Amino acid sequence: MASRYRSIPKLVSKFHYCQRRLNSTAYINLDDSKELFSSVPTSKLISTAFTLHVVMNEAMIHFGSKVMNSRLMDTPISRELLLGSIEHTLYHHFCGGKTLKEADRAARKLWESGLQSMLDYGMEHAHDNASCDHNVHEIIQTISSTLSLPSSPVSSVVVKMTAIFRPQLLKRVSDLLRWEFKDNSLHLPWKLQSFPLLSNSSALYHTPHMPEALTLDEERDLELGIVRLMKICESSLEANVPLLIDAEDTAIQPAIDYFTFHAAITYHHIGNTPLIFNTIQAYLKDSEERLVMAKKAADKAGVPLGIKLDTHACYNACAAFMLEEIANGPGSLILATHNIESGKLAAAKVVSMGTKNYIDNLHFAQLYGMAEAYSFGLRNAGFKVSKYLPYGPVEHIVPYLLRRAEENRGFVSTAALDRQLMRKELLRRLTTLEK
């Protein structure tokens, strides 16, 4: 591999040097509650602190998941009562609303506070082509809505592949892609141009036996799904708003990566800024290898690579690699993490490198309603920050939120910090009679 794609562990040592430098410069200030919450009304601080008090208990999250999957949801009366109570508490706090109009309103409020939004029509796991077509319509409406908003409050629109492809088809495609990696003599006549999807350290246990070729019906559905994705990309290109493709279940991730990279090759801006962002889940053992391989292939093809890094484990190593890359060439990076130390490491590295390329090509992101102090601290330090803003029907969005809360182990620690700082700010306002 070329020297430019040097060993990631060497970059990590530089990253920790930046952390030591950060500790001496206090670049991201998470101590000054007045500065952090200057844009938040007192009423909002009170409601947020109360909600976090309720949900930061992991037992509450597990209980909520059980309730949503219980027989109570099968009875109309109990279902209505449960969804109604959830809508006016957790859903209201963590979601932009049930409709696109409500989500746009939430995006405007975030923009007024100095934050951008990643709009997410939160439907996923479509069961048939009719559902996929409906979801495409909603996603395109979401993209179109950004044209009517002031300036740039929306940094990107989120797409889940399971909303526009049937999950079972994604599983079939993933199986064939994994088997092709095992046996390169396998011919996949439907396969289009993409970037490397798997590496020698990739988990291949999801496909223990050679899968059968796609049937004619499956190939037809595959073509329909690609047409849906291309329509979304065309809309994104016309509106000049990036698409952020979410990672999903590891069993179907190869297909998601395949379609995402194909879209990135087909649709991209002229220059260094990508239109399509793929998500790398950094807890997977092959994430470093796949990231480096994809970046090298993208550079060779002249395609600016957009990457969103998610979760922990080798997160810092992957972040260090991409920060080096976008400082010296094309590409963009979204650091989606609630881990404050990872954010501080990245911020310190940016400061140490002192390049202006980061102004447009680096973004931080946290979930709406979570890690508020962290988001505002990054904002105050001069970084672009977005909140991941889901919207849609309550019964469809709440299970997704509960799953994200269970997966996000950093939530409890950031929620505790938020509560501590919010109480401090509320006490300060009370004693100084500020609103």
Sine and cosine of phi, psi and omega as CSV:
sin_phi,cos_phi,sin_psi,cos_psi,sin_omega,cos_omega
0.00,0.00,0.63,-0.78,-0.05,-1.00
-0.86,0.51,0.39,-0.92,-0.04,-1.00
-0.87,0.49,-0.45,0.89,0.00,-1.00
-0.88,0.47,-0.51,0.86,0.01,-1.00
-0.98,-0.17,0.79,0.62,-0.09,-1.00
-0.93,0.36,0.18,-0.98,-0.07,-1.00
-0.81,0.59,0.78,-0.63,0.02,-1.00
-0.89,0.46,-0.65,0.76,0.01,-1.00
-0.81,0.59,-0.56,0.83,0.04,-1.00
-0.90,0.44,-0.57,0.82,0.02,-1.00
-0.94,0.35,-0.53,0.85,-0.01,-1.00
-0.89,0.45,-0.63,0.78,0.01,-1.00
-0.89,0.46,-0.61,0.80,0.09,-1.00
-0.90,0.44,-0.63,0.78,-0.01,-1.00
-0.86,0.50,-0.69,0.72,-0.02,-1.00
-0.95,0.32,-0.48,0.88,0.14,-0.99
-0.88,0.47,-0.66,0.75,0.02,-1.00
-0.90,0.43,-0.56,0.83,0.02,-1.00
-0.90,0.44,-0.66,0.75,0.03,-1.00
-0.90,0.44,-0.61,0.79,0.04,-1.00
-0.92,0.40,-0.65,0.76,0.00,-1.00
-0.87,0.48,-0.67,0.75,-0.03,-1.00
-0.86,0.51,-0.45,0.89,-0.01,-1.00
-1.00,0.00,-0.30,0.95,-0.03,-1.00
-0.96,-0.28,-0.25,0.97,-0.02,-1.00
0.74,0.67,0.80,0.60,-0.12,-0.99
-0.90,0.43,-0.69,0.73,0.07,-1.00
-0.99,-0.17,0.93,-0.38,-0.07,-1.00
-1.00,-0.01,0.93,-0.37,0.05,-1.00
-0.92,-0.38,0.37,0.93,-0.02,-1.00
-0.96,-0.29,-0.51,0.86,-0.08,-1.00
-1.00,0.09,1.00,-0.08,-0.06,-1.00
-0.90,0.44,-0.55,0.83,0.00,-1.00
-0.90,0.44,-0.70,0.71,0.00,-1.00
-0.94,0.35,-0.65,0.76,-0.04,-1.00
-0.90,0.44,-0.71,0.70,-0.13,-0.99
-0.96,-0.28,0.44,0.90,-0.03,-1.00
-0.88,0.48,-0.46,0.89,-0.05,-1.00
-0.99,-0.10,0.05,1.00,-0.08,-1.00
-0.97,-0.26,0.85,-0.53,0.04,-1.00
-0.90,0.45,0.41,-0.91,-0.02,-1.00
-0.87,0.49,-0.66,0.76,0.00,-1.00
-0.87,0.49,-0.62,0.78,0.03,-1.00
-0.93,0.36,-0.63,0.78,0.04,-1.00
-0.88,0.48,-0.68,0.73,-0.02,-1.00
-0.90,0.44,-0.74,0.67,-0.03,-1.00
-0.91,0.42,-0.62,0.79,0.01,-1.00
-0.92,0.39,-0.71,0.71,0.00,-1.00
-0.87,0.50,-0.64,0.77,0.00,-1.00
-0.92,0.40,-0.71,0.70,-0.01,-1.00
-0.88,0.47,-0.68,0.74,0.02,-1.00
-0.90,0.43,-0.56,0.83,0.05,-1.00
-0.88,0.48,-0.59,0.81,-0.03,-1.00
-0.96,0.27,-0.70,0.71,-0.19,-0.98
-1.00,-0.07,-0.18,0.98,-0.05,-1.00
-0.96,0.28,-0.19,0.98,0.09,-1.00
-0.98,0.20,0.89,-0.46,-0.04,-1.00
-0.87,0.49,-0.49,0.87,0.03,-1.00
-0.89,0.45,-0.57,0.82,0.02,-1.00
-0.92,0.39,-0.61,0.79,0.01,-1.00
-0.91,0.41,-0.70,0.71,0.02,-1.00
-0.90,0.43,-0.63,0.78,0.02,-1.00
-0.89,0.45,-0.69,0.72,0.02,-1.00
-0.87,0.49,-0.63,0.78,0.03,-1.00
-0.90,0.44,-0.66,0.75,0.01,-1.00
-0.90,0.43,-0.66,0.75,0.00,-1.00
-0.89,0.46,-0.70,0.72,-0.03,-1.00
-0.91,0.41,-0.37,0.93,0.01,-1.00
-0.96,-0.27,0.19,0.98,-0.05,-1.00
-1.00,-0.05,0.08,-1.00,0.01,-1.00
-0.94,0.35,-0.26,0.96,0.04,-1.00
-0.86,0.52,-0.49,0.87,0.00,-1.00
-0.98,0.22,-0.15,0.99,0.01,-1.00
-1.00,0.00,-0.24,0.97,0.00,-1.00
-0.99,-0.17,0.84,-0.54,-0.10,-1.00
-0.79,0.61,-0.70,0.71,-0.07,-1.00
-0.92,0.39,-0.78,0.63,-0.02,-1.00
-0.92,0.40,-0.57,0.82,0.03,-1.00
-0.88,0.47,-0.70,0.71,-0.01,-1.00
-0.91,0.42,-0.65,0.76,0.00,-1.00
-0.91,0.42,-0.70,0.72,-0.01,-1.00
-0.90,0.43,-0.75,0.66,-0.03,-1.00
-0.91,0.42,-0.58,0.82,0.03,-1.00
-0.90,0.43,-0.69,0.73,0.00,-1.00
-0.93,0.37,-0.62,0.79,0.01,-1.00
-0.93,0.37,-0.64,0.77,-0.03,-1.00
-0.86,0.51,-0.64,0.76,-0.08,-1.00
-1.00,0.04,0.06,1.00,0.04,-1.00
-0.81,-0.58,-1.00,-0.01,-0.09,-1.00
-0.89,0.46,-0.72,0.69,-0.05,-1.00
-0.88,0.47,-0.71,0.71,-0.01,-1.00
-0.88,0.48,-0.56,0.83,-0.04,-1.00
-0.98,0.20,-0.63,0.78,-0.14,-0.99
-0.97,-0.23,-0.02,1.00,-0.05,-1.00
-0.80,-0.60,0.39,-0.92,0.00,-1.00
-0.99,0.13,-0.22,0.98,0.00,-1.00
0.69,-0.72,0.05,-1.00,-0.02,-1.00
-1.00,0.10,-0.39,0.92,-0.06,-1.00
-0.85,-0.53,0.27,-0.96,0.04,-1.00
-0.90,0.44,-0.60,0.80,0.02,-1.00
-0.87,0.49,-0.67,0.74,0.03,-1.00
-0.92,0.38,-0.62,0.78,0.02,-1.00
-0.91,0.41,-0.64,0.77,0.05,-1.00
-0.88,0.48,-0.62,0.78,0.01,-1.00
-0.90,0.43,-0.66,0.75,0.04,-1.00
-0.91,0.42,-0.62,0.79,0.02,-1.00
-0.90,0.44,-0.61,0.79,0.03,-1.00
-0.90,0.44,-0.66,0.75,-0.01,-1.00
-0.91,0.41,-0.64,0.77,0.06,-1.00
-0.89,0.45,-0.66,0.75,0.00,-1.00
-0.88,0.48,-0.62,0.79,0.03,-1.00
-0.91,0.42,-0.44,0.90,0.02,-1.00
-1.00,-0.04,0.08,1.00,0.05,-1.00
1.00,-0.03,0.23,0.97,0.00,-1.00
-0.88,-0.47,0.48,-0.88,0.09,-1.00
-0.98,-0.18,0.06,-1.00,-0.04,-1.00
-0.79,-0.62,0.56,-0.83,0.21,-0.98
-0.95,-0.32,0.98,-0.19,-0.09,-1.00
-0.96,0.28,0.77,-0.64,-0.08,-1.00
-0.74,-0.67,0.96,-0.28,0.18,-0.98
-0.96,0.29,0.97,-0.25,-0.31,-0.95
-0.97,0.23,0.38,0.93,0.04,-1.00
-0.98,0.19,0.57,-0.82,0.02,-1.00
-0.44,-0.90,0.18,-0.98,0.06,-1.00
0.83,0.55,0.84,0.55,0.09,-1.00
-0.92,0.39,0.58,-0.82,-0.10,-0.99
-0.98,-0.20,-0.25,0.97,-0.01,-1.00
-0.45,-0.89,0.11,-0.99,-0.05,-1.00
-0.91,0.42,-0.55,0.84,0.02,-1.00
-0.89,0.45,-0.67,0.74,0.04,-1.00
-0.91,0.42,-0.64,0.76,0.03,-1.00
-0.88,0.48,-0.69,0.72,0.00,-1.00
-0.90,0.44,-0.64,0.77,0.04,-1.00
-0.89,0.46,-0.69,0.73,-0.01,-1.00
-0.90,0.43,-0.62,0.79,0.05,-1.00
-0.87,0.50,-0.69,0.72,0.02,-1.00
-0.85,0.53,-0.70,0.71,-0.02,-1.00
-0.92,0.40,-0.64,0.77,0.00,-1.00
-0.91,0.41,-0.67,0.74,0.03,-1.00
-0.91,0.41,-0.61,0.79,0.08,-1.00
-0.88,0.47,-0.64,0.77,0.04,-1.00
-0.88,0.47,-0.71,0.71,0.03,-1.00
-0.88,0.47,-0.71,0.71,-0.03,-1.00
-0.89,0.45,-0.53,0.85,-0.04,-1.00
-0.90,0.43,-0.41,0.91,-0.03,-1.00
-0.92,0.40,-0.38,0.92,-0.01,-1.00
-0.94,0.34,-0.41,0.91,-0.04,-1.00
-1.00,-0.05,-0.08,1.00,-0.02,-1.00
-1.00,0.04,0.48,-0.88,-0.02,-1.00
-0.94,0.34,0.62,-0.78,0.08,-1.00
0.75,0.66,-0.85,-0.52,-0.08,-1.00
-0.68,-0.73,0.87,0.49,0.00,-1.00
-0.95,0.31,-0.32,0.95,0.00,-1.00
-0.96,-0.28,0.90,-0.44,-0.02,-1.00
-0.99,0.11,-0.45,0.89,0.01,-1.00
-0.22,-0.98,0.26,-0.97,0.10,-0.99
-0.90,-0.43,0.74,-0.68,-0.08,-1.00
-1.00,0.00,0.66,-0.75,0.04,-1.00
-0.77,-0.64,0.73,-0.68,0.15,-0.99
-0.96,-0.27,0.81,-0.58,-0.04,-1.00
-0.88,0.47,-0.48,0.88,0.01,-1.00
-0.95,0.31,-0.10,0.99,0.09,-1.00
-1.00,0.07,-0.36,0.93,-0.06,-1.00
-0.85,-0.53,-0.14,0.99,0.18,-0.98
-0.82,-0.58,0.61,-0.79,0.10,-0.99
-0.90,0.43,0.72,-0.69,-0.01,-1.00
-0.81,0.58,-0.59,0.81,-0.01,-1.00
-0.90,0.43,-0.59,0.81,0.06,-1.00
-0.93,0.37,-0.64,0.76,0.06,-1.00
-0.88,0.47,-0.58,0.81,0.04,-1.00
-0.92,0.39,-0.67,0.74,0.00,-1.00
-0.89,0.45,-0.70,0.72,0.01,-1.00
-0.90,0.43,-0.66,0.75,0.02,-1.00
-0.89,0.46,-0.66,0.75,0.03,-1.00
-0.87,0.50,-0.69,0.72,-0.01,-1.00
-0.93,0.38,-0.61,0.80,0.03,-1.00
-0.92,0.39,-0.63,0.77,0.05,-1.00
-0.91,0.41,-0.65,0.76,-0.02,-1.00
-0.94,0.34,-0.56,0.83,0.07,-1.00
-0.89,0.46,-0.59,0.81,0.04,-1.00
-0.92,0.40,-0.60,0.80,0.06,-1.00
-0.94,0.33,-0.62,0.78,-0.10,-1.00
-0.74,-0.67,0.99,-0.11,-0.09,-1.00
-0.95,0.30,-0.02,1.00,0.10,-0.99
-0.99,0.15,-0.20,0.98,0.01,-1.00
-0.93,0.37,0.79,-0.62,-0.01,-1.00
-0.98,-0.22,0.82,-0.57,0.03,-1.00
-0.92,-0.38,0.99,-0.11,-0.14,-0.99
-0.90,0.44,-0.36,0.93,-0.04,-1.00
-1.00,0.00,-0.11,0.99,-0.14,-0.99
-0.95,0.30,0.73,-0.68,0.00,-1.00
-0.96,-0.26,0.10,-0.99,-0.02,-1.00
-0.90,0.44,0.69,-0.73,0.01,-1.00
-0.44,-0.90,-0.10,-1.00,0.09,-1.00
-0.97,-0.25,0.19,-0.98,0.03,-1.00
-0.81,0.58,0.69,-0.73,-0.09,-1.00
-0.94,-0.34,-0.50,0.87,-0.11,-0.99
-0.75,-0.66,0.37,-0.93,0.04,-1.00
-0.74,-0.67,0.04,-1.00,-0.02,-1.00
-0.90,0.43,-0.37,0.93,0.01,-1.00
-0.99,-0.14,0.10,0.99,0.00,-1.00
-0.94,0.35,0.58,-0.81,0.05,-1.00
-0.97,0.24,0.85,-0.52,-0.03,-1.00
-0.93,-0.38,0.15,0.99,-0.08,-1.00
-0.93,0.36,-0.26,0.97,0.03,-1.00
-0.92,0.39,-0.31,0.95,-0.03,-1.00
-0.80,-0.60,0.98,0.18,-0.08,-1.00
-0.97,0.24,-0.34,0.94,-0.04,-1.00
-0.75,-0.66,0.41,-0.91,0.00,-1.00
-0.88,0.48,0.85,-0.53,-0.02,-1.00
-0.98,0.19,0.41,-0.91,0.08,-1.00
-0.96,0.27,0.41,-0.91,0.04,-1.00
-0.90,0.43,0.39,-0.92,0.05,-1.00
-0.88,0.47,0.63,-0.77,0.08,-1.00
-0.97,0.24,0.17,-0.99,0.04,-1.00
-0.88,0.48,-0.64,0.77,0.03,-1.00
-0.91,0.42,-0.64,0.77,0.02,-1.00
-0.92,0.38,-0.64,0.77,0.05,-1.00
-0.90,0.43,-0.59,0.81,0.06,-1.00
-0.90,0.44,-0.71,0.70,0.03,-1.00
-0.90,0.44,-0.56,0.83,0.04,-1.00
-0.89,0.45,-0.69,0.72,0.03,-1.00
-0.90,0.43,-0.64,0.77,0.03,-1.00
-0.89,0.46,-0.65,0.76,0.00,-1.00
-0.91,0.42,-0.65,0.76,0.02,-1.00
-0.90,0.43,-0.63,0.77,0.06,-1.00
-0.88,0.47,-0.65,0.76,0.03,-1.00
-0.88,0.48,-0.72,0.69,-0.02,-1.00
-0.89,0.46,-0.66,0.75,0.00,-1.00
-0.91,0.42,-0.60,0.80,0.07,-1.00
-0.88,0.48,-0.68,0.74,0.02,-1.00
-0.90,0.44,-0.68,0.73,0.00,-1.00
-0.90,0.44,-0.66,0.75,0.03,-1.00
-0.87,0.49,-0.69,0.72,0.02,-1.00
-0.89,0.45,-0.66,0.76,0.03,-1.00
-0.89,0.45,-0.66,0.75,0.01,-1.00
-0.90,0.43,-0.68,0.73,0.00,-1.00
-0.91,0.41,-0.62,0.78,-0.01,-1.00
-1.00,0.10,-0.15,0.99,-0.02,-1.00
0.84,0.54,0.69,0.73,0.07,-1.00
-0.83,-0.56,0.79,-0.62,-0.04,-1.00
-0.91,0.42,0.43,-0.90,0.10,-0.99
-0.97,-0.26,0.71,-0.71,0.04,-1.00
-0.92,-0.40,0.93,-0.36,-0.02,-1.00
-1.00,0.01,0.87,-0.50,-0.03,-1.00
-0.96,0.27,0.55,-0.84,0.22,-0.98
-0.97,0.23,0.45,-0.89,0.02,-1.00
-0.69,-0.72,-0.59,-0.80,-0.07,-1.00
-0.90,0.44,0.65,-0.76,-0.04,-1.00
-0.88,0.47,-0.43,0.90,0.00,-1.00
-0.91,0.41,-0.45,0.89,-0.04,-1.00
-0.91,-0.41,0.10,1.00,-0.09,-1.00
-0.91,0.42,-0.60,0.80,0.04,-1.00
-0.83,0.55,-0.64,0.76,0.03,-1.00
-0.92,0.39,-0.64,0.77,0.03,-1.00
-0.88,0.47,-0.72,0.70,0.04,-1.00
-0.88,0.47,-0.66,0.75,-0.02,-1.00
-0.87,0.49,-0.78,0.63,-0.01,-1.00
-0.91,0.40,-0.61,0.79,-0.01,-1.00
-0.91,0.42,-0.74,0.68,-0.01,-1.00
-0.92,0.40,-0.59,0.81,0.06,-1.00
-0.89,0.46,-0.66,0.75,0.03,-1.00
-0.90,0.43,-0.62,0.78,0.00,-1.00
-0.90,0.44,-0.58,0.81,0.04,-1.00
-0.95,0.32,-0.65,0.76,-0.07,-1.00
-0.96,0.28,-0.62,0.78,-0.06,-1.00
-0.82,-0.58,0.93,-0.37,0.12,-0.99
-0.43,-0.90,0.48,-0.88,0.02,-1.00
-0.93,0.37,0.42,-0.91,0.16,-0.99
-0.98,0.21,0.82,-0.57,-0.05,-1.00
0.86,-0.51,-0.43,-0.90,-0.13,-0.99
-0.99,-0.13,-0.07,1.00,-0.10,-0.99
-0.99,-0.17,0.85,-0.52,0.00,-1.00
-0.98,0.21,0.43,-0.90,0.10,-1.00
-1.00,-0.09,-0.54,0.84,-0.07,-1.00
-0.93,-0.37,0.77,-0.64,0.05,-1.00
-0.92,-0.39,0.77,-0.64,0.11,-0.99
-0.98,-0.19,0.45,-0.90,-0.03,-1.00
-0.97,-0.24,0.79,-0.62,0.09,-1.00
-0.95,-0.30,0.87,-0.50,0.04,-1.00
-1.00,0.07,0.96,-0.29,-0.20,-0.98
-0.97,0.26,-0.04,1.00,0.07,-1.00
-0.99,0.15,-0.25,0.97,0.00,-1.00
-0.98,0.22,0.66,-0.75,-0.14,-0.99
-0.92,0.40,-0.37,0.93,-0.02,-1.00
-0.99,-0.11,0.10,0.99,-0.13,-0.99
-0.89,0.46,-0.64,0.77,0.00,-1.00
-0.89,0.45,-0.75,0.66,-0.02,-1.00
-0.88,0.48,-0.72,0.69,-0.04,-1.00
-0.91,0.42,-0.60,0.80,0.02,-1.00
-0.90,0.44,-0.74,0.67,-0.01,-1.00
-0.90,0.43,-0.67,0.74,0.00,-1.00
-0.89,0.45,-0.69,0.72,-0.01,-1.00
-0.91,0.41,-0.66,0.75,0.00,-1.00
-0.90,0.43,-0.67,0.74,0.01,-1.00
-0.90,0.44,-0.68,0.73,0.01,-1.00
-0.92,0.39,-0.62,0.78,0.01,-1.00
-0.91,0.42,-0.68,0.74,0.03,-1.00
-0.89,0.46,-0.65,0.76,0.01,-1.00
-0.90,0.43,-0.58,0.81,-0.01,-1.00
-1.00,0.09,-0.08,1.00,-0.02,-1.00
0.96,0.29,0.46,0.89,-0.02,-1.00
-0.94,-0.33,0.86,-0.52,0.07,-1.00
-0.92,0.38,0.79,-0.61,-0.09,-1.00
-0.99,-0.10,0.81,-0.59,0.09,-1.00
-0.98,-0.21,0.80,-0.60,-0.06,-1.00
-0.76,-0.65,0.71,-0.71,0.18,-0.98
-0.94,-0.35,0.83,-0.56,0.03,-1.00
-0.99,-0.11,0.74,-0.68,-0.08,-1.00
-0.80,-0.60,0.56,-0.83,0.09,-1.00
0.92,0.38,-0.24,-0.97,-0.21,-0.98
-0.94,-0.34,-0.74,-0.68,-0.06,-1.00
0.88,0.47,-0.95,-0.32,-0.05,-1.00
-1.00,0.02,0.40,0.92,-0.04,-1.00
-0.80,0.60,-0.77,0.63,-0.08,-1.00
-0.89,0.46,-0.59,0.81,0.02,-1.00
-0.92,0.39,-0.70,0.71,0.02,-1.00
-0.91,0.42,-0.64,0.77,0.03,-1.00
-0.89,0.46,-0.69,0.73,0.01,-1.00
-0.86,0.50,-0.69,0.72,0.01,-1.00
-0.87,0.49,-0.76,0.65,-0.06,-1.00
-0.93,0.36,-0.56,0.83,0.05,-1.00
-0.90,0.44,-0.64,0.77,0.08,-1.00
-0.89,0.45,-0.67,0.74,-0.07,-1.00
-0.91,0.41,-0.74,0.67,-0.07,-1.00
-0.97,0.25,-0.28,0.96,0.09,-1.00
-0.96,0.28,-0.45,0.89,-0.11,-0.99
-0.93,-0.37,-0.03,1.00,-0.07,-1.00
-0.15,-0.99,-0.35,-0.94,-0.07,-1.00
-0.96,0.27,0.30,-0.96,0.06,-1.00
0.87,-0.49,0.28,-0.96,0.02,-1.00
-0.63,-0.78,0.40,-0.92,-0.08,-1.00
-0.70,-0.71,0.73,-0.69,0.16,-0.99
-0.91,-0.40,0.87,-0.50,0.04,-1.00
-0.99,-0.11,0.99,-0.14,-0.04,-1.00
-0.99,-0.14,0.99,-0.10,-0.03,-1.00
-0.45,-0.89,0.54,-0.84,0.14,-0.99
-0.98,-0.19,0.03,1.00,0.00,-1.00
-0.99,0.17,0.95,-0.32,-0.10,-0.99
-0.89,0.46,-0.63,0.78,-0.01,-1.00
-0.89,0.45,-0.62,0.78,0.04,-1.00
-0.90,0.44,-0.64,0.77,0.03,-1.00
-0.90,0.44,-0.66,0.75,0.01,-1.00
-0.91,0.42,-0.64,0.77,0.03,-1.00
-0.87,0.49,-0.72,0.69,-0.01,-1.00
-0.90,0.43,-0.70,0.72,0.00,-1.00
-0.87,0.49,-0.67,0.75,0.01,-1.00
-0.90,0.43,-0.62,0.78,0.01,-1.00
-0.91,0.41,-0.65,0.76,0.03,-1.00
-0.87,0.49,-0.72,0.70,0.00,-1.00
-0.88,0.48,-0.68,0.74,-0.05,-1.00
-0.92,0.38,-0.51,0.86,-0.03,-1.00
-0.99,0.12,-0.49,0.87,0.11,-0.99
0.86,0.52,0.61,0.79,-0.01,-1.00
-0.97,-0.23,0.61,-0.79,0.01,-1.00
-0.98,0.22,-0.22,0.98,-0.03,-1.00
-0.88,0.48,-0.38,0.92,-0.02,-1.00
-0.95,0.32,-0.35,0.94,-0.07,-1.00
-0.84,0.55,-0.68,0.74,-0.02,-1.00
-0.99,-0.16,-0.38,0.92,-0.22,-0.98
-0.94,-0.34,0.13,0.99,0.07,-1.00
-0.79,-0.62,0.72,-0.69,-0.03,-1.00
-0.65,-0.76,0.63,-0.78,0.16,-0.99
-0.97,-0.25,0.46,-0.89,-0.01,-1.00
-0.53,-0.85,0.64,-0.77,0.12,-0.99
-0.68,-0.73,0.30,-0.95,0.01,-1.00
-0.94,0.35,0.59,-0.81,0.05,-1.00
-0.86,0.51,0.77,-0.63,0.01,-1.00
1.00,0.05,-0.03,1.00,-0.01,-1.00
-0.82,-0.57,0.43,-0.90,0.08,-1.00
0.78,0.62,0.73,0.69,-0.08,-1.00
-0.91,0.42,-0.73,0.69,-0.01,-1.00
-0.88,0.48,-0.66,0.75,0.02,-1.00
-0.88,0.48,-0.72,0.70,0.01,-1.00
-0.88,0.47,-0.72,0.70,-0.02,-1.00
-0.93,0.37,-0.56,0.83,0.05,-1.00
-0.90,0.44,-0.68,0.74,0.06,-1.00
-0.91,0.42,-0.66,0.75,0.04,-1.00
-0.86,0.51,-0.73,0.68,-0.03,-1.00
-0.91,0.42,-0.41,0.91,0.02,-1.00
-0.99,0.13,-0.06,1.00,0.07,-1.00
0.99,-0.15,0.13,0.99,0.00,-1.00
-1.00,0.01,0.44,-0.90,0.15,-0.99
-0.97,0.24,0.75,-0.66,-0.04,-1.00
-0.72,-0.70,0.73,-0.69,0.07,-1.00
-0.85,-0.53,0.47,-0.88,0.14,-0.99
-0.96,-0.29,0.73,-0.68,0.01,-1.00
-0.96,0.27,0.95,-0.32,-0.22,-0.98
-0.92,-0.38,1.00,-0.05,0.03,-1.00
-0.99,0.16,0.48,-0.88,0.13,-0.99
-0.53,-0.85,0.32,-0.95,0.01,-1.00
0.62,-0.78,-0.06,-1.00,-0.04,-1.00
-0.84,0.55,0.67,-0.74,-0.08,-1.00
-0.82,0.57,-0.73,0.68,-0.10,-0.99
-0.91,0.41,-0.37,0.93,0.01,-1.00
-1.00,-0.05,-0.50,0.87,-0.10,-0.99
-1.00,0.06,-0.59,0.81,-0.06,-1.00
-0.87,0.50,-0.72,0.69,0.04,-1.00
-0.84,0.54,-0.61,0.79,0.05,-1.00
-0.90,0.45,-0.69,0.72,-0.01,-1.00
-0.90,0.43,-0.67,0.75,0.01,-1.00
-0.89,0.45,-0.64,0.77,0.02,-1.00
-0.91,0.42,-0.66,0.75,0.03,-1.00
-0.89,0.45,-0.63,0.78,0.00,-1.00
-0.91,0.41,-0.62,0.79,0.03,-1.00
-0.93,0.37,-0.60,0.80,-0.03,-1.00
-0.97,0.25,-0.48,0.87,-0.11,-0.99
-1.00,0.01,1.00,0.00,-0.06,-1.00
-0.94,0.35,-0.33,0.94,0.03,-1.00
-0.98,0.19,-0.10,0.99,-0.08,-1.00
-0.89,0.45,-0.72,0.70,-0.08,-1.00
-0.88,0.48,-0.68,0.74,-0.03,-1.00
-0.93,0.38,-0.67,0.74,0.02,-1.00
-0.94,0.34,-0.55,0.83,0.06,-1.00
-0.91,0.42,-0.62,0.78,0.02,-1.00
-0.91,0.42,-0.66,0.75,0.04,-1.00
-0.90,0.44,-0.70,0.72,0.02,-1.00
-0.85,0.53,-0.73,0.68,-0.02,-1.00
-0.88,0.48,-0.68,0.73,-0.01,-1.00
-0.88,0.48,-0.73,0.69,-0.03,-1.00
-0.95,0.31,-0.56,0.83,0.03,-1.00
-0.93,0.37,-0.65,0.76,0.07,-1.00
-0.89,0.46,-0.65,0.76,0.03,-1.00
-0.88,0.47,-0.68,0.73,-0.02,-1.00
-0.95,0.32,-0.62,0.78,0.04,-1.00
-0.89,0.45,-0.65,0.76,0.04,-1.00
-0.91,0.42,-0.64,0.77,0.01,-1.00
-0.90,0.44,-0.69,0.73,0.00,-1.00
-0.92,0.39,-0.59,0.81,0.01,-1.00
-0.91,0.41,-0.67,0.74,-0.05,-1.00
-0.97,0.23,-0.38,0.92,0.02,-1.00
-0.96,-0.26,0.02,1.00,0.03,-1.00
0.88,0.48,0.52,0.85,0.08,-1.00
-1.00,0.01,0.50,-0.87,0.04,-1.00
-1.00,-0.09,0.00,0.00,0.00,0.00
